[in-house]
Each structure stands twice: as C-alpha cells, then as structure tokens.
Amino acid sequence: MAQRTARAVETRKKKNRRAIPRAKVTRIQGNTAGARKRLKKVAAKAQEAKAKAGA
C-alpha cells in the first residue's frame, strides 16, 4: 500500500511539481489483443469522421 505519512505526501507533491508537463495521450497504444481492437475502433471512427468532413 502507498505510504500516507506527511513526509511521503510532501515528497510526492515535490516530484509531481518537478515533472515535465506532457500532453495527455489521445489514444492508447499497445500490442495486446484488447489494445489493438480499441486502436482499430478509434481508427475506424476517425476515418468515418474524416469522410463526413470531406463530403
């Protein structure tokens, strides 16, 4: 379990503040069956949206 001491919380906050801000991932990536299935679904949705916008 994660530590809940005041010092641990303080350290975690400091580490979070130092972290480089990064953009949130727009789609999951991976090579598992579930991840690939979701990627295909997202790709199909994007393709459909692109076709609608073009038409």
mmCIF file of the N, C-alpha and C atoms, coordinates in Angstrom:
data_MODEL
# 
_entry.id   MODEL 
# 
loop_
_atom_site.group_PDB 
_atom_site.id 
_atom_site.type_symbol 
_atom_site.label_atom_id 
_atom_site.label_alt_id 
_atom_site.label_comp_id 
_atom_site.label_asym_id 
_atom_site.label_entity_id 
_atom_site.label_seq_id 
_atom_site.pdbx_PDB_ins_code 
_atom_site.Cartn_x 
_atom_site.Cartn_y 
_atom_site.Cartn_z 
_atom_site.occupancy 
_atom_site.B_iso_or_equiv 
_atom_site.pdbx_formal_charge 
_atom_site.auth_seq_id 
_atom_site.auth_comp_id 
_atom_site.auth_asym_id 
_atom_site.auth_atom_id 
_atom_site.pdbx_PDB_model_num 
ATOM 1   N N  . MET A 1 1  ? 0.831   -1.190 0.000   1.00 0.00 ? 1  MET A N  1 
ATOM 2   C CA . MET A 1 1  ? 0.000   0.000  0.000   1.00 0.00 ? 1  MET A CA 1 
ATOM 3   C C  . MET A 1 1  ? 0.877   1.256  0.000   1.00 0.00 ? 1  MET A C  1 
ATOM 4   N N  . ALA A 1 2  ? 0.383   2.326  -0.560  1.00 0.00 ? 2  ALA A N  1 
ATOM 5   C CA . ALA A 1 2  ? 1.149   3.569  -0.623  1.00 0.00 ? 2  ALA A CA 1 
ATOM 6   C C  . ALA A 1 2  ? 1.264   4.177  0.775   1.00 0.00 ? 2  ALA A C  1 
ATOM 7   N N  . GLN A 1 3  ? 2.387   4.820  1.012   1.00 0.00 ? 3  GLN A N  1 
ATOM 8   C CA . GLN A 1 3  ? 2.602   5.449  2.320   1.00 0.00 ? 3  GLN A CA 1 
ATOM 9   C C  . GLN A 1 3  ? 1.769   6.716  2.438   1.00 0.00 ? 3  GLN A C  1 
ATOM 10  N N  . ARG A 1 4  ? 1.222   6.943  3.642   1.00 0.00 ? 4  ARG A N  1 
ATOM 11  C CA . ARG A 1 4  ? 0.398   8.114  3.868   1.00 0.00 ? 4  ARG A CA 1 
ATOM 12  C C  . ARG A 1 4  ? 1.022   9.077  4.873   1.00 0.00 ? 4  ARG A C  1 
ATOM 13  N N  . THR A 1 5  ? 2.334   8.935  5.121   1.00 0.00 ? 5  THR A N  1 
ATOM 14  C CA . THR A 1 5  ? 2.982   9.829  6.077   1.00 0.00 ? 5  THR A CA 1 
ATOM 15  C C  . THR A 1 5  ? 3.091   11.223 5.466   1.00 0.00 ? 5  THR A C  1 
ATOM 16  N N  . ALA A 1 6  ? 3.172   12.209 6.324   1.00 0.00 ? 6  ALA A N  1 
ATOM 17  C CA . ALA A 1 6  ? 3.250   13.599 5.873   1.00 0.00 ? 6  ALA A CA 1 
ATOM 18  C C  . ALA A 1 6  ? 4.471   13.807 4.981   1.00 0.00 ? 6  ALA A C  1 
ATOM 19  N N  . ARG A 1 7  ? 5.588   13.175 5.370   1.00 0.00 ? 7  ARG A N  1 
ATOM 20  C CA . ARG A 1 7  ? 6.824   13.330 4.598   1.00 0.00 ? 7  ARG A CA 1 
ATOM 21  C C  . ARG A 1 7  ? 6.682   12.715 3.207   1.00 0.00 ? 7  ARG A C  1 
ATOM 22  N N  . ALA A 1 8  ? 6.051   11.540 3.126   1.00 0.00 ? 8  ALA A N  1 
ATOM 23  C CA . ALA A 1 8  ? 5.859   10.865 1.840   1.00 0.00 ? 8  ALA A CA 1 
ATOM 24  C C  . ALA A 1 8  ? 4.966   11.695 0.920   1.00 0.00 ? 8  ALA A C  1 
ATOM 25  N N  . VAL A 1 9  ? 3.920   12.267 1.507   1.00 0.00 ? 9  VAL A N  1 
ATOM 26  C CA . VAL A 1 9  ? 2.989   13.101 0.733   1.00 0.00 ? 9  VAL A CA 1 
ATOM 27  C C  . VAL A 1 9  ? 3.720   14.327 0.193   1.00 0.00 ? 9  VAL A C  1 
ATOM 28  N N  . GLU A 1 10 ? 4.536   14.935 1.061   1.00 0.00 ? 10 GLU A N  1 
ATOM 29  C CA . GLU A 1 10 ? 5.306   16.118 0.678   1.00 0.00 ? 10 GLU A CA 1 
ATOM 30  C C  . GLU A 1 10 ? 6.264   15.794 -0.469  1.00 0.00 ? 10 GLU A C  1 
ATOM 31  N N  . THR A 1 11 ? 6.951   14.658 -0.353  1.00 0.00 ? 11 THR A N  1 
ATOM 32  C CA . THR A 1 11 ? 7.893   14.224 -1.392  1.00 0.00 ? 11 THR A CA 1 
ATOM 33  C C  . THR A 1 11 ? 7.170   14.005 -2.719  1.00 0.00 ? 11 THR A C  1 
ATOM 34  N N  . ARG A 1 12 ? 6.000   13.353 -2.654  1.00 0.00 ? 12 ARG A N  1 
ATOM 35  C CA . ARG A 1 12 ? 5.220   13.085 -3.863  1.00 0.00 ? 12 ARG A CA 1 
ATOM 36  C C  . ARG A 1 12 ? 4.802   14.395 -4.550  1.00 0.00 ? 12 ARG A C  1 
ATOM 37  N N  . LYS A 1 13 ? 4.370   15.354 -3.746  1.00 0.00 ? 13 LYS A N  1 
ATOM 38  C CA . LYS A 1 13 ? 3.971   16.656 -4.288  1.00 0.00 ? 13 LYS A CA 1 
ATOM 39  C C  . LYS A 1 13 ? 5.148   17.349 -4.980  1.00 0.00 ? 13 LYS A C  1 
ATOM 40  N N  . LYS A 1 14 ? 6.322   17.300 -4.361  1.00 0.00 ? 14 LYS A N  1 
ATOM 41  C CA . LYS A 1 14 ? 7.516   17.924 -4.937  1.00 0.00 ? 14 LYS A CA 1 
ATOM 42  C C  . LYS A 1 14 ? 7.882   17.261 -6.255  1.00 0.00 ? 14 LYS A C  1 
ATOM 43  N N  . LYS A 1 15 ? 7.807   15.922 -6.293  1.00 0.00 ? 15 LYS A N  1 
ATOM 44  C CA . LYS A 1 15 ? 8.132   15.187 -7.514  1.00 0.00 ? 15 LYS A CA 1 
ATOM 45  C C  . LYS A 1 15 ? 7.146   15.532 -8.627  1.00 0.00 ? 15 LYS A C  1 
ATOM 46  N N  . ASN A 1 16 ? 5.875   15.624 -8.264  1.00 0.00 ? 16 ASN A N  1 
ATOM 47  C CA . ASN A 1 16 ? 4.850   15.976 -9.258  1.00 0.00 ? 16 ASN A CA 1 
ATOM 48  C C  . ASN A 1 16 ? 5.075   17.370 -9.823  1.00 0.00 ? 16 ASN A C  1 
ATOM 49  N N  . ARG A 1 17 ? 5.525   18.281 -8.971  1.00 0.00 ? 17 ARG A N  1 
ATOM 50  C CA . ARG A 1 17 ? 5.750   19.652 -9.414  1.00 0.00 ? 17 ARG A CA 1 
ATOM 51  C C  . ARG A 1 17 ? 6.947   19.729 -10.363 1.00 0.00 ? 17 ARG A C  1 
ATOM 52  N N  . ARG A 1 18 ? 7.946   18.861 -10.137 1.00 0.00 ? 18 ARG A N  1 
ATOM 53  C CA . ARG A 1 18 ? 9.137   18.864 -10.980 1.00 0.00 ? 18 ARG A CA 1 
ATOM 54  C C  . ARG A 1 18 ? 8.923   18.153 -12.317 1.00 0.00 ? 18 ARG A C  1 
ATOM 55  N N  . ALA A 1 19 ? 7.881   17.351 -12.409 1.00 0.00 ? 19 ALA A N  1 
ATOM 56  C CA . ALA A 1 19 ? 7.649   16.550 -13.617 1.00 0.00 ? 19 ALA A CA 1 
ATOM 57  C C  . ALA A 1 19 ? 7.425   17.449 -14.823 1.00 0.00 ? 19 ALA A C  1 
ATOM 58  N N  . ILE A 1 20 ? 7.939   17.033 -15.963 1.00 0.00 ? 20 ILE A N  1 
ATOM 59  C CA . ILE A 1 20 ? 7.774   17.794 -17.203 1.00 0.00 ? 20 ILE A CA 1 
ATOM 60  C C  . ILE A 1 20 ? 6.332   17.662 -17.671 1.00 0.00 ? 20 ILE A C  1 
ATOM 61  N N  . PRO A 1 21 ? 5.650   18.784 -17.944 1.00 0.00 ? 21 PRO A N  1 
ATOM 62  C CA . PRO A 1 21 ? 4.265   18.685 -18.411 1.00 0.00 ? 21 PRO A CA 1 
ATOM 63  C C  . PRO A 1 21 ? 4.205   18.065 -19.809 1.00 0.00 ? 21 PRO A C  1 
ATOM 64  N N  . ARG A 1 22 ? 3.379   17.065 -19.954 1.00 0.00 ? 22 ARG A N  1 
ATOM 65  C CA . ARG A 1 22 ? 3.248   16.383 -21.239 1.00 0.00 ? 22 ARG A CA 1 
ATOM 66  C C  . ARG A 1 22 ? 1.785   16.342 -21.641 1.00 0.00 ? 22 ARG A C  1 
ATOM 67  N N  . ALA A 1 23 ? 1.545   16.307 -22.950 1.00 0.00 ? 23 ALA A N  1 
ATOM 68  C CA . ALA A 1 23 ? 0.168   16.235 -23.449 1.00 0.00 ? 23 ALA A CA 1 
ATOM 69  C C  . ALA A 1 23 ? -0.406  14.869 -23.107 1.00 0.00 ? 23 ALA A C  1 
ATOM 70  N N  . LYS A 1 24 ? -1.700  14.858 -22.795 1.00 0.00 ? 24 LYS A N  1 
ATOM 71  C CA . LYS A 1 24 ? -2.356  13.601 -22.483 1.00 0.00 ? 24 LYS A CA 1 
ATOM 72  C C  . LYS A 1 24 ? -2.435  12.760 -23.749 1.00 0.00 ? 24 LYS A C  1 
ATOM 73  N N  . VAL A 1 25 ? -2.352  11.433 -23.600 1.00 0.00 ? 25 VAL A N  1 
ATOM 74  C CA . VAL A 1 25 ? -2.415  10.562 -24.765 1.00 0.00 ? 25 VAL A CA 1 
ATOM 75  C C  . VAL A 1 25 ? -3.834  10.582 -25.330 1.00 0.00 ? 25 VAL A C  1 
ATOM 76  N N  . THR A 1 26 ? -3.925  10.702 -26.650 1.00 0.00 ? 26 THR A N  1 
ATOM 77  C CA . THR A 1 26 ? -5.234  10.790 -27.284 1.00 0.00 ? 26 THR A CA 1 
ATOM 78  C C  . THR A 1 26 ? -5.793  9.410  -27.570 1.00 0.00 ? 26 THR A C  1 
ATOM 79  N N  . ARG A 1 27 ? -4.896  8.437  -27.754 1.00 0.00 ? 27 ARG A N  1 
ATOM 80  C CA . ARG A 1 27 ? -5.356  7.066  -27.962 1.00 0.00 ? 27 ARG A CA 1 
ATOM 81  C C  . ARG A 1 27 ? -4.335  6.121  -27.355 1.00 0.00 ? 27 ARG A C  1 
ATOM 82  N N  . ILE A 1 28 ? -4.836  5.024  -26.813 1.00 0.00 ? 28 ILE A N  1 
ATOM 83  C CA . ILE A 1 28 ? -3.951  4.051  -26.187 1.00 0.00 ? 28 ILE A CA 1 
ATOM 84  C C  . ILE A 1 28 ? -3.153  3.339  -27.260 1.00 0.00 ? 28 ILE A C  1 
ATOM 85  N N  . GLN A 1 29 ? -1.970  2.915  -26.920 1.00 0.00 ? 29 GLN A N  1 
ATOM 86  C CA . GLN A 1 29 ? -1.153  2.170  -27.859 1.00 0.00 ? 29 GLN A CA 1 
ATOM 87  C C  . GLN A 1 29 ? -0.670  0.914  -27.162 1.00 0.00 ? 29 GLN A C  1 
ATOM 88  N N  . GLY A 1 30 ? -0.520  -0.143 -27.930 1.00 0.00 ? 30 GLY A N  1 
ATOM 89  C CA . GLY A 1 30 ? -0.049  -1.380 -27.333 1.00 0.00 ? 30 GLY A CA 1 
ATOM 90  C C  . GLY A 1 30 ? -0.187  -2.510 -28.311 1.00 0.00 ? 30 GLY A C  1 
ATOM 91  N N  . ASN A 1 31 ? 0.321   -3.666 -27.942 1.00 0.00 ? 31 ASN A N  1 
ATOM 92  C CA . ASN A 1 31 ? 0.317   -4.794 -28.852 1.00 0.00 ? 31 ASN A CA 1 
ATOM 93  C C  . ASN A 1 31 ? -0.515  -5.962 -28.303 1.00 0.00 ? 31 ASN A C  1 
ATOM 94  N N  . THR A 1 32 ? -1.376  -5.687 -27.329 1.00 0.00 ? 32 THR A N  1 
ATOM 95  C CA . THR A 1 32 ? -2.231  -6.753 -26.804 1.00 0.00 ? 32 THR A CA 1 
ATOM 96  C C  . THR A 1 32 ? -3.500  -6.805 -27.642 1.00 0.00 ? 32 THR A C  1 
ATOM 97  N N  . ALA A 1 33 ? -4.213  -7.901 -27.551 1.00 0.00 ? 33 ALA A N  1 
ATOM 98  C CA . ALA A 1 33 ? -5.439  -8.085 -28.346 1.00 0.00 ? 33 ALA A CA 1 
ATOM 99  C C  . ALA A 1 33 ? -6.445  -6.968 -28.068 1.00 0.00 ? 33 ALA A C  1 
ATOM 100 N N  . GLY A 1 34 ? -6.645  -6.649 -26.788 1.00 0.00 ? 34 GLY A N  1 
ATOM 101 C CA . GLY A 1 34 ? -7.606  -5.610 -26.415 1.00 0.00 ? 34 GLY A CA 1 
ATOM 102 C C  . GLY A 1 34 ? -7.193  -4.246 -26.924 1.00 0.00 ? 34 GLY A C  1 
ATOM 103 N N  . ALA A 1 35 ? -5.921  -3.924 -26.778 1.00 0.00 ? 35 ALA A N  1 
ATOM 104 C CA . ALA A 1 35 ? -5.416  -2.615 -27.203 1.00 0.00 ? 35 ALA A CA 1 
ATOM 105 C C  . ALA A 1 35 ? -5.531  -2.468 -28.715 1.00 0.00 ? 35 ALA A C  1 
ATOM 106 N N  . ARG A 1 36 ? -5.179  -3.533 -29.443 1.00 0.00 ? 36 ARG A N  1 
ATOM 107 C CA . ARG A 1 36 ? -5.245  -3.486 -30.913 1.00 0.00 ? 36 ARG A CA 1 
ATOM 108 C C  . ARG A 1 36 ? -6.688  -3.325 -31.376 1.00 0.00 ? 36 ARG A C  1 
ATOM 109 N N  . LYS A 1 37 ? -7.597  -3.994 -30.689 1.00 0.00 ? 37 LYS A N  1 
ATOM 110 C CA . LYS A 1 37 ? -9.021  -3.905 -31.028 1.00 0.00 ? 37 LYS A CA 1 
ATOM 111 C C  . LYS A 1 37 ? -9.514  -2.475 -30.843 1.00 0.00 ? 37 LYS A C  1 
ATOM 112 N N  . ARG A 1 38 ? -9.125  -1.862 -29.707 1.00 0.00 ? 38 ARG A N  1 
ATOM 113 C CA . ARG A 1 38 ? -9.546  -0.482 -29.435 1.00 0.00 ? 38 ARG A CA 1 
ATOM 114 C C  . ARG A 1 38 ? -8.930  0.491  -30.431 1.00 0.00 ? 38 ARG A C  1 
ATOM 115 N N  . LEU A 1 39 ? -7.649  0.246  -30.800 1.00 0.00 ? 39 LEU A N  1 
ATOM 116 C CA . LEU A 1 39 ? -6.990  1.099  -31.784 1.00 0.00 ? 39 LEU A CA 1 
ATOM 117 C C  . LEU A 1 39 ? -7.733  1.048  -33.120 1.00 0.00 ? 39 LEU A C  1 
ATOM 118 N N  . LYS A 1 40 ? -8.134  -0.170 -33.505 1.00 0.00 ? 40 LYS A N  1 
ATOM 119 C CA . LYS A 1 40 ? -8.868  -0.342 -34.761 1.00 0.00 ? 40 LYS A CA 1 
ATOM 120 C C  . LYS A 1 40 ? -10.190 0.415  -34.709 1.00 0.00 ? 40 LYS A C  1 
ATOM 121 N N  . LYS A 1 41 ? -10.848 0.350  -33.563 1.00 0.00 ? 41 LYS A N  1 
ATOM 122 C CA . LYS A 1 41 ? -12.126 1.030  -33.379 1.00 0.00 ? 41 LYS A CA 1 
ATOM 123 C C  . LYS A 1 41 ? -11.947 2.549  -33.487 1.00 0.00 ? 41 LYS A C  1 
ATOM 124 N N  . VAL A 1 42 ? -10.926 3.066  -32.813 1.00 0.00 ? 42 VAL A N  1 
ATOM 125 C CA . VAL A 1 42 ? -10.643 4.506  -32.850 1.00 0.00 ? 42 VAL A CA 1 
ATOM 126 C C  . VAL A 1 42 ? -10.287 4.937  -34.270 1.00 0.00 ? 42 VAL A C  1 
ATOM 127 N N  . ALA A 1 43 ? -9.503  4.098  -34.978 1.00 0.00 ? 43 ALA A N  1 
ATOM 128 C CA . ALA A 1 43 ? -9.097  4.412  -36.344 1.00 0.00 ? 43 ALA A CA 1 
ATOM 129 C C  . ALA A 1 43 ? -10.317 4.458  -37.263 1.00 0.00 ? 43 ALA A C  1 
ATOM 130 N N  . ALA A 1 44 ? -11.236 3.527  -37.068 1.00 0.00 ? 44 ALA A N  1 
ATOM 131 C CA . ALA A 1 44 ? -12.456 3.484  -37.883 1.00 0.00 ? 44 ALA A CA 1 
ATOM 132 C C  . ALA A 1 44 ? -13.310 4.721  -37.642 1.00 0.00 ? 44 ALA A C  1 
ATOM 133 N N  . LYS A 1 45 ? -13.416 5.118  -36.383 1.00 0.00 ? 45 LYS A N  1 
ATOM 134 C CA . LYS A 1 45 ? -14.190 6.319  -36.044 1.00 0.00 ? 45 LYS A CA 1 
ATOM 135 C C  . LYS A 1 45 ? -13.569 7.560  -36.681 1.00 0.00 ? 45 LYS A C  1 
ATOM 136 N N  . ALA A 1 46 ? -12.245 7.660  -36.618 1.00 0.00 ? 46 ALA A N  1 
ATOM 137 C CA . ALA A 1 46 ? -11.526 8.801  -37.193 1.00 0.00 ? 46 ALA A CA 1 
ATOM 138 C C  . ALA A 1 46 ? -11.712 8.835  -38.701 1.00 0.00 ? 46 ALA A C  1 
ATOM 139 N N  . GLN A 1 47 ? -11.653 7.646  -39.325 1.00 0.00 ? 47 GLN A N  1 
ATOM 140 C CA . GLN A 1 47 ? -11.817 7.539  -40.773 1.00 0.00 ? 47 GLN A CA 1 
ATOM 141 C C  . GLN A 1 47 ? -13.224 7.999  -41.179 1.00 0.00 ? 47 GLN A C  1 
ATOM 142 N N  . GLU A 1 48 ? -14.209 7.576  -40.394 1.00 0.00 ? 48 GLU A N  1 
ATOM 143 C CA . GLU A 1 48 ? -15.604 7.941  -40.658 1.00 0.00 ? 48 GLU A CA 1 
ATOM 144 C C  . GLU A 1 48 ? -15.791 9.449  -40.527 1.00 0.00 ? 48 GLU A C  1 
ATOM 145 N N  . ALA A 1 49 ? -15.213 10.037 -39.489 1.00 0.00 ? 49 ALA A N  1 
ATOM 146 C CA . ALA A 1 49 ? -15.316 11.478 -39.246 1.00 0.00 ? 49 ALA A CA 1 
ATOM 147 C C  . ALA A 1 49 ? -14.649 12.246 -40.386 1.00 0.00 ? 49 ALA A C  1 
ATOM 148 N N  . LYS A 1 50 ? -13.510 11.750 -40.865 1.00 0.00 ? 50 LYS A N  1 
ATOM 149 C CA . LYS A 1 50 ? -12.775 12.387 -41.961 1.00 0.00 ? 50 LYS A CA 1 
ATOM 150 C C  . LYS A 1 50 ? -13.608 12.337 -43.249 1.00 0.00 ? 50 LYS A C  1 
ATOM 151 N N  . ALA A 1 51 ? -14.270 11.195 -43.464 1.00 0.00 ? 51 ALA A N  1 
ATOM 152 C CA . ALA A 1 51 ? -15.104 11.037 -44.664 1.00 0.00 ? 51 ALA A CA 1 
ATOM 153 C C  . ALA A 1 51 ? -16.300 11.995 -44.621 1.00 0.00 ? 51 ALA A C  1 
ATOM 154 N N  . LYS A 1 52 ? -16.875 12.145 -43.428 1.00 0.00 ? 52 LYS A N  1 
ATOM 155 C CA . LYS A 1 52 ? -18.024 13.060 -43.261 1.00 0.00 ? 52 LYS A CA 1 
ATOM 156 C C  . LYS A 1 52 ? -17.595 14.503 -43.509 1.00 0.00 ? 52 LYS A C  1 
ATOM 157 N N  . ALA A 1 53 ? -16.428 14.863 -42.995 1.00 0.00 ? 53 ALA A N  1 
ATOM 158 C CA . ALA A 1 53 ? -15.919 16.228 -43.134 1.00 0.00 ? 53 ALA A CA 1 
ATOM 159 C C  . ALA A 1 53 ? -15.592 16.523 -44.594 1.00 0.00 ? 53 ALA A C  1 
ATOM 160 N N  . GLY A 1 54 ? -15.095 15.529 -45.305 1.00 0.00 ? 54 GLY A N  1 
ATOM 161 C CA . GLY A 1 54 ? -14.719 15.707 -46.723 1.00 0.00 ? 54 GLY A CA 1 
ATOM 162 C C  . GLY A 1 54 ? -15.934 15.796 -47.632 1.00 0.00 ? 54 GLY A C  1 
ATOM 163 N N  . ALA A 1 55 ? -17.007 15.110 -47.245 1.00 0.00 ? 55 ALA A N  1 
ATOM 164 C CA . ALA A 1 55 ? -18.201 15.090 -48.108 1.00 0.00 ? 55 ALA A CA 1 
ATOM 165 C C  . ALA A 1 55 ? -19.050 16.340 -48.003 1.00 0.00 ? 55 ALA A C  1 
# 
